Amino acid sequence: MAIVLLDFVEKALRVAKQALGKHAGKPESGGLPREAHIVAHCIRKEEGHTFTELVDRIGLMPEVCDLLGLHTDALPDPTTFYHSIDRYAMYVWRALLRTSAQQLRQSGHVALDSTFFERKQASQYYLQRSGRTVKTIKATTLTDTESLAVLDVHCCIEREHDTKAGPRVVRRNADDLRSVAADNGFQDWHTECEIAALDVEYLVHHQGSRPMAVANNALIRAKGYTQRWMSETSYSTVKRTQEYLFSAVCS
């Protein structure tokens, strides 16, 4: 088990450094390397530990401490890792997501969809201090239909329409995409024209029973539109296992 965990830490550390890029390493104010915090959270989620258990566990593994730049006789307080989630901007987590997804084989065919995550973990004190009453976060994602890897995510606390959020996510990943499947919530002519200009095939279901709409829907089903359900599978997995972390980094 120790060997397997050490291999996991090495991979997570490599991915974290790639995601952080020039920001990797120790901050100017000192302390732990930035990537060490990310890897610590990966270990905690992988092993199912609390923050206190995480520090105790790491203290028993000198090899892991060496990789993370920690000293077994001077381990950080558990609150150090607890608060580090809030210190990273969304672009860091998005870069980490993108780099992690690149470890898997990508087909270029993706599903574009949106869902809502509950923010029930936010404390009442935080909501009062920030003047917010937001209870849900809307997430718009791109999911590879072959590997089920989530390639990108856009989060907002306002009810932004799908036709506004969808093109933004596609635009960031257009160079790696061949086709995008989406439901009719993402359909308007502005969106279709913008995505077509990116040289990406847009498989979106049209509303109505007019002959043109019926023909379009039959054509896109033959091109892989039915694989759009893959995004629902990834949402189900995230909500069962990672919703707390997702809500925390998107707050």
Residue frames as qw, qx, qy, qz and C-alpha x, y, z in Angstrom:
[[0.000, 0.886, 0.464, 0.000, 0.00, 0.00, 0.00],
 [0.319, -0.775, 0.096, 0.537, 2.87, 2.40, 0.85],
 [0.390, -0.122, 0.595, 0.692, 4.45, 1.82, -2.57],
 [0.182, 0.619, 0.674, 0.359, 1.13, 2.44, -4.34],
 [0.150, -0.927, -0.282, 0.196, 0.57, 5.67, -2.38],
 [0.398, -0.576, 0.297, 0.650, 4.12, 6.85, -3.09],
 [0.331, 0.188, 0.670, 0.637, 3.55, 6.31, -6.81],
 [0.024, 0.813, 0.566, 0.135, 0.28, 8.26, -6.53],
 [0.288, -0.852, -0.056, 0.435, 2.09, 11.13, -4.79],
 [0.415, -0.284, 0.481, 0.718, 4.80, 11.24, -7.47],
 [0.217, 0.457, 0.681, 0.529, 2.20, 11.43, -10.25],
 [0.123, -0.889, -0.439, 0.041, 0.14, 14.04, -8.40],
 [0.385, -0.696, 0.106, 0.597, 3.26, 16.12, -7.78],
 [0.364, -0.011, 0.577, 0.731, 4.22, 16.03, -11.46],
 [0.072, 0.662, 0.643, 0.378, 0.70, 17.06, -12.53],
 [0.264, -0.877, -0.295, 0.272, 0.58, 19.84, -9.91],
 [0.394, -0.492, 0.274, 0.726, 3.88, 21.30, -11.09],
 [0.255, 0.255, 0.651, 0.668, 2.68, 21.24, -14.69],
 [0.067, -0.794, -0.583, -0.160, -0.55, 22.97, -13.72],
 [0.334, -0.843, -0.129, 0.402, 1.18, 25.67, -11.67],
 [0.613, 0.682, 0.049, 0.396, 3.86, 26.29, -14.30],
 [0.368, 0.513, -0.290, 0.719, 6.03, 29.27, -13.38],
 [0.461, -0.634, 0.148, -0.602, 4.14, 29.62, -10.10],
 [0.918, -0.197, -0.335, 0.074, 5.44, 26.27, -8.81],
 [0.531, 0.231, -0.457, 0.675, 7.84, 26.28, -5.85],
 [0.346, -0.509, -0.553, 0.562, 7.89, 28.13, -2.58],
 [0.068, 0.925, 0.296, 0.226, 6.15, 31.53, -2.36],
 [0.337, 0.615, -0.267, 0.661, 8.30, 34.59, -1.70],
 [0.469, -0.656, 0.228, -0.545, 6.99, 34.77, 1.84],
 [0.017, -0.356, 0.906, -0.229, 8.31, 31.27, 2.51],
 [0.744, 0.008, 0.410, -0.527, 6.45, 28.22, 3.71],
 [0.684, 0.061, 0.719, 0.109, 5.60, 25.06, 1.80],
 [0.060, -0.098, 0.644, 0.756, 5.91, 24.78, -1.98],
 [0.545, 0.158, 0.007, -0.823, 2.59, 25.57, -3.66],
 [0.648, 0.133, -0.655, -0.365, 2.40, 22.14, -5.26],
 [0.184, 0.057, -0.896, 0.399, 2.78, 20.48, -1.83],
 [0.401, 0.142, 0.439, -0.791, -0.60, 21.87, -0.77],
 [0.690, 0.253, -0.302, -0.607, -2.29, 20.50, -3.89],
 [0.528, 0.183, -0.829, -0.010, -0.73, 17.06, -3.46],
 [0.060, -0.030, 0.781, -0.621, -1.73, 17.02, 0.22],
 [0.596, 0.195, 0.203, -0.752, -5.36, 17.58, -0.79],
 [0.677, 0.274, -0.577, -0.365, -5.04, 14.80, -3.36],
 [0.286, 0.136, -0.902, 0.294, -3.78, 12.42, -0.67],
 [0.296, 0.061, 0.586, -0.752, -6.60, 13.43, 1.67],
 [0.701, 0.246, -0.057, -0.667, -9.26, 12.76, -0.95],
 [0.603, 0.293, -0.723, -0.166, -7.65, 9.52, -2.11],
 [0.303, 0.058, -0.870, 0.383, -7.33, 8.12, 1.41],
 [0.454, -0.625, -0.517, -0.369, -10.50, 9.65, 2.85],
 [0.502, -0.221, -0.502, 0.669, -8.71, 11.35, 5.77],
 [0.151, -0.956, -0.244, 0.068, -9.65, 14.40, 7.80],
 [0.303, 0.851, -0.275, 0.330, -7.10, 17.22, 7.85],
 [0.492, -0.679, 0.502, -0.211, -5.79, 16.06, 11.23],
 [0.913, -0.028, 0.405, 0.050, -5.49, 12.48, 10.03],
 [0.684, 0.701, -0.046, 0.194, -3.73, 13.73, 6.89],
 [0.018, 0.841, -0.468, 0.270, -0.90, 15.33, 8.88],
 [0.695, -0.423, 0.561, -0.155, -0.54, 12.23, 11.08],
 [0.917, 0.288, 0.272, 0.049, -0.45, 9.99, 8.02],
 [0.526, 0.791, -0.207, 0.235, 2.15, 12.08, 6.21],
 [0.275, -0.786, 0.505, -0.228, 4.31, 12.14, 9.33],
 [0.821, -0.221, 0.525, -0.043, 4.62, 8.35, 9.15],
 [0.822, 0.441, 0.275, 0.233, 5.93, 8.41, 5.58],
 [0.382, -0.646, 0.243, 0.614, 9.44, 9.97, 5.31],
 [0.416, 0.126, 0.630, 0.643, 9.54, 9.36, 1.54],
 [0.096, 0.789, 0.543, 0.271, 6.38, 11.40, 1.02],
 [0.306, -0.883, -0.093, 0.343, 7.71, 14.15, 3.29],
 [0.470, -0.338, 0.423, 0.697, 10.89, 14.33, 1.20],
 [0.298, 0.426, 0.644, 0.562, 8.87, 14.70, -2.01],
 [0.088, -0.867, -0.444, -0.208, 6.71, 17.46, -0.53],
 [0.285, 0.539, -0.262, 0.748, 9.55, 19.33, 1.15],
 [0.620, -0.675, -0.039, -0.399, 8.30, 18.57, 4.67],
 [0.194, 0.408, -0.785, 0.425, 10.18, 17.64, 7.85],
 [0.601, -0.341, -0.714, -0.111, 8.71, 14.85, 9.94],
 [0.437, -0.352, -0.548, 0.620, 9.66, 16.68, 13.14],
 [0.033, 0.371, 0.137, -0.918, 8.07, 19.99, 12.06],
 [0.135, 0.420, 0.810, 0.387, 4.85, 19.15, 10.22],
 [0.158, -0.279, -0.131, -0.938, 2.36, 21.93, 9.38],
 [0.345, 0.163, 0.636, -0.671, -0.74, 22.41, 11.47],
 [0.315, 0.401, 0.846, 0.155, -3.85, 20.80, 9.90],
 [0.206, 0.838, 0.331, -0.382, -5.39, 24.26, 9.47],
 [0.125, -0.551, 0.481, 0.670, -2.56, 25.12, 7.06],
 [0.106, 0.077, 0.872, 0.471, -3.94, 22.65, 4.53],
 [0.134, 0.644, 0.725, -0.203, -7.53, 23.49, 5.40],
 [0.095, 0.833, 0.116, -0.533, -7.11, 27.17, 4.52],
 [0.230, -0.367, 0.601, 0.671, -4.94, 26.56, 1.46],
 [0.333, 0.475, 0.783, 0.226, -8.00, 25.49, -0.58],
 [0.112, 0.907, 0.361, -0.183, -9.28, 29.07, -0.42],
 [0.268, -0.714, 0.264, 0.591, -5.93, 30.63, -1.37],
 [0.345, -0.049, 0.715, 0.607, -5.79, 29.26, -4.90],
 [0.404, 0.387, -0.085, -0.825, -7.60, 31.10, -7.65],
 [0.830, 0.302, 0.353, -0.309, -10.00, 29.24, -9.92],
 [0.596, 0.688, -0.379, -0.167, -7.53, 29.30, -12.81],
 [0.085, -0.514, 0.844, -0.128, -5.15, 27.10, -10.79],
 [0.607, 0.058, 0.737, -0.292, -7.79, 24.41, -10.23],
 [0.739, 0.595, 0.080, -0.307, -8.84, 24.66, -13.87],
 [0.345, 0.698, -0.623, -0.076, -5.24, 24.20, -14.99],
 [0.307, -0.304, 0.876, -0.212, -4.91, 21.23, -12.64],
 [0.737, 0.312, 0.485, -0.352, -8.10, 19.74, -14.11],
 [0.646, 0.695, -0.206, -0.238, -6.84, 20.23, -17.66],
 [0.137, 0.620, -0.772, 0.036, -3.43, 18.75, -16.92],
 [0.506, -0.117, 0.805, -0.287, -4.99, 15.76, -15.16],
 [0.772, 0.456, 0.280, -0.342, -7.32, 15.12, -18.11],
 [0.468, 0.723, -0.471, -0.192, -4.35, 15.10, -20.47],
 [0.279, -0.401, 0.868, -0.086, -3.10, 11.96, -18.71],
 [0.629, 0.272, 0.706, -0.180, -5.99, 10.12, -20.38],
 [0.270, 0.128, 0.694, 0.655, -6.60, 9.44, -24.04],
 [0.293, 0.534, 0.272, -0.745, -8.84, 12.10, -25.56],
 [0.514, 0.394, 0.721, 0.246, -11.07, 11.53, -28.57],
 [0.077, -0.017, 0.263, 0.962, -11.78, 15.16, -29.47],
 [0.372, -0.458, -0.589, -0.552, -15.52, 14.46, -29.21],
 [0.098, -0.032, -0.634, 0.766, -17.05, 16.09, -26.14],
 [0.220, -0.678, -0.679, -0.176, -20.39, 16.65, -24.46],
 [0.053, 0.266, -0.188, 0.944, -21.31, 20.16, -23.33],
 [0.470, -0.587, -0.627, -0.203, -23.72, 20.35, -20.42],
 [0.090, -0.494, 0.350, -0.791, -24.60, 22.22, -17.21],
 [0.609, -0.442, -0.659, 0.028, -25.64, 21.17, -13.73],
 [0.273, -0.775, 0.157, -0.547, -26.03, 22.66, -10.27],
 [0.591, -0.012, -0.682, 0.430, -24.07, 21.84, -7.11],
 [0.485, -0.809, -0.308, -0.123, -25.37, 22.58, -3.64],
 [0.290, 0.530, -0.426, 0.674, -23.33, 24.97, -1.49],
 [0.701, -0.619, -0.274, -0.224, -24.72, 23.56, 1.73],
 [0.776, -0.163, -0.300, 0.531, -21.20, 23.43, 3.20],
 [0.203, 0.505, -0.087, 0.834, -20.86, 27.23, 3.29],
 [0.284, -0.362, -0.664, 0.589, -21.18, 28.51, 6.85],
 [0.033, -0.876, -0.475, -0.085, -23.83, 31.04, 7.80],
 [0.381, -0.746, 0.044, 0.544, -21.07, 33.29, 9.14],
 [0.384, -0.112, 0.532, 0.746, -19.39, 33.34, 5.72],
 [0.144, 0.598, 0.662, 0.429, -22.67, 34.07, 3.94],
 [0.196, -0.912, -0.326, 0.153, -23.48, 36.96, 6.28],
 [0.429, -0.606, 0.212, 0.636, -19.98, 38.41, 6.07],
 [0.293, -0.031, 0.614, 0.732, -19.91, 38.25, 2.27],
 [0.392, 0.368, 0.126, -0.834, -23.51, 39.42, 1.91],
 [0.357, 0.160, -0.765, -0.512, -24.42, 36.37, -0.14],
 [0.703, -0.011, 0.485, -0.520, -27.39, 34.07, -0.02],
 [0.577, 0.410, -0.597, -0.379, -26.23, 31.77, -2.81],
 [0.774, -0.230, 0.520, -0.276, -27.18, 28.14, -2.24],
 [0.884, 0.251, 0.371, 0.136, -26.15, 26.62, -5.56],
 [0.142, -0.609, 0.503, 0.596, -23.31, 26.85, -8.06],
 [0.810, 0.531, 0.128, -0.212, -23.90, 26.37, -11.76],
 [0.420, -0.473, 0.659, 0.407, -21.17, 24.39, -13.51],
 [0.748, 0.605, -0.054, -0.267, -20.82, 24.13, -17.29],
 [0.552, -0.472, 0.650, 0.223, -18.43, 21.40, -18.37],
 [0.632, 0.508, -0.492, -0.318, -16.84, 19.69, -21.34],
 [0.728, -0.290, 0.609, -0.124, -16.69, 15.90, -20.96],
 [0.199, 0.408, -0.794, -0.403, -14.76, 13.64, -23.32],
 [0.842, 0.024, -0.002, -0.538, -17.24, 11.03, -24.55],
 [0.798, 0.249, -0.548, 0.036, -14.62, 8.28, -24.74],
 [0.456, 0.167, -0.671, 0.561, -12.63, 8.63, -21.52],
 [0.428, -0.757, -0.489, -0.074, -15.31, 10.44, -19.43],
 [0.492, -0.193, -0.208, 0.823, -12.60, 12.94, -18.45],
 [0.026, 0.938, 0.316, -0.136, -13.89, 16.42, -17.59],
 [0.639, 0.326, 0.098, 0.690, -11.71, 18.67, -19.73],
 [0.114, 0.232, -0.108, 0.960, -12.86, 22.07, -18.53],
 [0.217, -0.652, -0.709, 0.159, -15.38, 23.71, -16.23],
 [0.019, 0.393, 0.012, 0.919, -16.93, 27.15, -15.90],
 [0.295, -0.494, -0.744, 0.339, -18.58, 28.02, -12.57],
 [0.070, -0.373, -0.045, -0.924, -20.89, 30.90, -11.73],
 [0.013, -0.297, -0.769, 0.566, -23.23, 31.81, -8.91],
 [0.400, 0.375, 0.060, -0.834, -25.59, 33.71, -11.18],
 [0.705, 0.349, 0.608, -0.110, -28.12, 32.08, -13.49],
 [0.068, 0.553, -0.508, -0.656, -26.03, 32.64, -16.60],
 [0.839, 0.373, 0.082, -0.387, -27.73, 31.27, -19.70],
 [0.842, -0.075, 0.471, 0.251, -26.23, 28.18, -21.34],
 [0.635, 0.675, 0.208, 0.311, -25.73, 30.06, -24.62],
 [0.011, -0.945, 0.265, -0.191, -23.39, 32.46, -22.78],
 [0.580, -0.595, 0.556, -0.013, -21.37, 29.95, -20.76],
 [0.914, 0.184, 0.354, 0.076, -21.17, 27.24, -23.44],
 [0.626, 0.731, -0.066, 0.264, -19.15, 29.13, -26.09],
 [0.173, -0.863, 0.429, -0.201, -16.75, 30.38, -23.41],
 [0.745, -0.359, 0.561, -0.008, -15.82, 26.82, -22.40],
 [0.851, 0.402, 0.295, 0.166, -15.60, 25.60, -25.99],
 [0.341, 0.911, -0.166, 0.159, -13.44, 28.58, -27.00],
 [0.365, -0.761, 0.532, -0.064, -10.79, 27.75, -24.42],
 [0.636, -0.221, 0.735, 0.081, -10.41, 24.20, -25.75],
 [0.697, 0.611, 0.031, -0.374, -11.19, 24.62, -29.45],
 [0.257, 0.665, -0.676, -0.186, -7.73, 23.51, -30.65],
 [0.131, -0.223, 0.959, -0.116, -8.26, 20.04, -29.16],
 [0.553, 0.302, 0.607, -0.484, -11.89, 19.51, -30.19],
 [0.067, 0.037, 0.799, 0.596, -13.47, 17.87, -33.21],
 [0.347, -0.474, -0.575, -0.569, -17.14, 17.94, -32.23],
 [0.109, -0.045, 0.587, -0.801, -19.33, 19.22, -29.38],
 [0.319, -0.427, -0.784, -0.319, -22.69, 17.63, -28.52],
 [0.054, 0.055, 0.468, -0.881, -25.18, 19.72, -26.53],
 [0.129, 0.566, 0.809, -0.099, -28.91, 19.83, -25.82],
 [0.177, 0.709, 0.438, 0.524, -31.27, 22.52, -27.07],
 [0.373, -0.866, -0.204, 0.264, -30.54, 24.73, -24.06],
 [0.449, -0.485, 0.321, 0.679, -27.26, 25.64, -25.82],
 [0.433, 0.377, 0.634, 0.518, -28.91, 26.33, -29.18],
 [0.230, 0.876, 0.205, -0.371, -29.11, 29.74, -30.78],
 [0.730, 0.634, 0.083, 0.241, -27.70, 31.01, -34.03],
 [0.021, -0.913, 0.374, -0.165, -25.07, 33.21, -32.36],
 [0.648, -0.482, 0.589, -0.027, -23.61, 30.19, -30.54],
 [0.872, 0.273, 0.387, 0.121, -23.72, 27.98, -33.63],
 [0.509, 0.831, -0.073, 0.211, -21.93, 30.57, -35.74],
 [0.210, -0.845, 0.472, -0.141, -19.26, 31.22, -33.10],
 [0.734, -0.306, 0.606, 0.024, -18.46, 27.52, -32.62],
 [0.816, 0.494, 0.268, 0.137, -18.52, 26.87, -36.38],
 [0.281, 0.916, -0.244, 0.152, -15.94, 29.65, -36.78],
 [0.428, -0.665, 0.608, -0.070, -13.67, 27.70, -34.44],
 [0.521, 0.364, -0.727, -0.261, -13.74, 24.78, -36.91],
 [0.162, -0.050, 0.913, -0.371, -15.56, 22.57, -34.41],
 [0.348, -0.282, -0.727, -0.520, -18.65, 20.59, -35.42],
 [0.284, -0.100, 0.486, -0.820, -21.58, 21.57, -33.22],
 [0.327, -0.245, -0.877, -0.252, -24.08, 18.77, -32.62],
 [0.177, 0.088, 0.492, -0.848, -26.98, 20.57, -30.98],
 [0.102, 0.450, 0.885, 0.054, -30.59, 19.40, -30.88],
 [0.123, -0.137, -0.193, -0.964, -33.06, 21.83, -32.51],
 [0.305, 0.297, 0.683, -0.594, -36.51, 22.43, -31.09],
 [0.539, 0.422, -0.038, -0.728, -39.74, 22.07, -33.04],
 [0.699, 0.161, 0.697, 0.019, -41.12, 19.68, -35.63],
 [0.468, 0.771, -0.159, -0.401, -40.36, 21.60, -38.79],
 [0.942, 0.321, -0.028, 0.096, -38.75, 19.53, -41.55],
 [0.394, 0.716, -0.423, 0.392, -35.41, 21.36, -41.18],
 [0.412, -0.592, 0.539, -0.435, -35.31, 20.72, -37.41],
 [0.943, -0.059, 0.269, -0.185, -36.26, 17.06, -37.84],
 [0.825, 0.499, -0.172, 0.199, -33.60, 16.56, -40.52],
 [0.119, 0.739, -0.501, 0.434, -30.93, 18.28, -38.41],
 [0.626, -0.467, 0.494, -0.382, -31.74, 16.16, -35.36],
 [0.981, 0.129, 0.134, -0.046, -31.62, 12.94, -37.36],
 [0.635, 0.644, -0.300, 0.303, -28.26, 13.94, -38.86],
 [0.071, -0.694, 0.553, -0.455, -26.59, 14.83, -35.55],
 [0.842, -0.296, 0.358, -0.276, -27.82, 11.60, -33.95],
 [0.939, 0.316, -0.023, 0.129, -25.98, 9.71, -36.66],
 [0.443, 0.686, -0.351, 0.458, -22.82, 11.73, -35.93],
 [0.528, 0.007, -0.658, 0.537, -22.68, 10.90, -32.22],
 [0.288, -0.523, 0.067, -0.800, -25.16, 13.21, -30.50],
 [0.823, -0.405, -0.312, -0.250, -26.45, 10.30, -28.42],
 [0.705, 0.011, -0.465, 0.535, -23.10, 10.19, -26.57],
 [0.080, -0.629, 0.122, -0.763, -24.10, 13.40, -24.81],
 [0.779, -0.548, -0.191, -0.239, -25.34, 11.34, -21.86],
 [0.751, 0.088, -0.399, 0.519, -21.69, 10.79, -20.89],
 [0.053, 0.479, -0.264, 0.835, -21.70, 14.18, -19.16],
 [0.695, -0.493, -0.047, -0.521, -24.51, 13.01, -16.87],
 [0.920, -0.129, -0.319, 0.186, -22.38, 10.05, -15.85],
 [0.490, 0.265, -0.344, 0.756, -19.47, 12.31, -14.90],
 [0.301, -0.530, 0.105, -0.786, -21.83, 14.60, -12.93],
 [0.860, -0.385, -0.211, -0.259, -23.21, 11.63, -11.03],
 [0.818, 0.011, -0.357, 0.451, -19.70, 10.50, -10.09],
 [0.228, 0.390, -0.263, 0.853, -18.61, 13.98, -8.94],
 [0.488, -0.514, 0.007, -0.705, -21.74, 14.55, -6.86],
 [0.910, -0.313, -0.261, -0.075, -21.31, 11.20, -5.13],
 [0.854, -0.135, -0.177, 0.470, -17.63, 11.54, -4.32],
 [0.498, 0.048, -0.037, 0.865, -16.24, 15.05, -4.77],
 [0.040, -0.820, -0.420, -0.387, -19.05, 17.55, -4.25],
 [0.482, -0.811, -0.141, 0.302, -17.56, 19.02, -1.07],
 [0.527, -0.306, 0.288, 0.739, -14.22, 19.80, -2.73],
 [0.265, 0.472, 0.536, 0.647, -15.97, 21.09, -5.87],
 [0.193, -0.890, -0.379, -0.163, -18.13, 23.48, -3.85],
 [0.553, -0.686, -0.010, 0.473, -15.12, 24.65, -1.86],
 [0.472, -0.150, 0.371, 0.785, -12.92, 25.57, -4.82],
 [0.127, 0.523, 0.553, 0.636, -15.80, 27.22, -6.69],
 [0.266, -0.809, -0.467, 0.239, -16.87, 29.41, -3.75]]
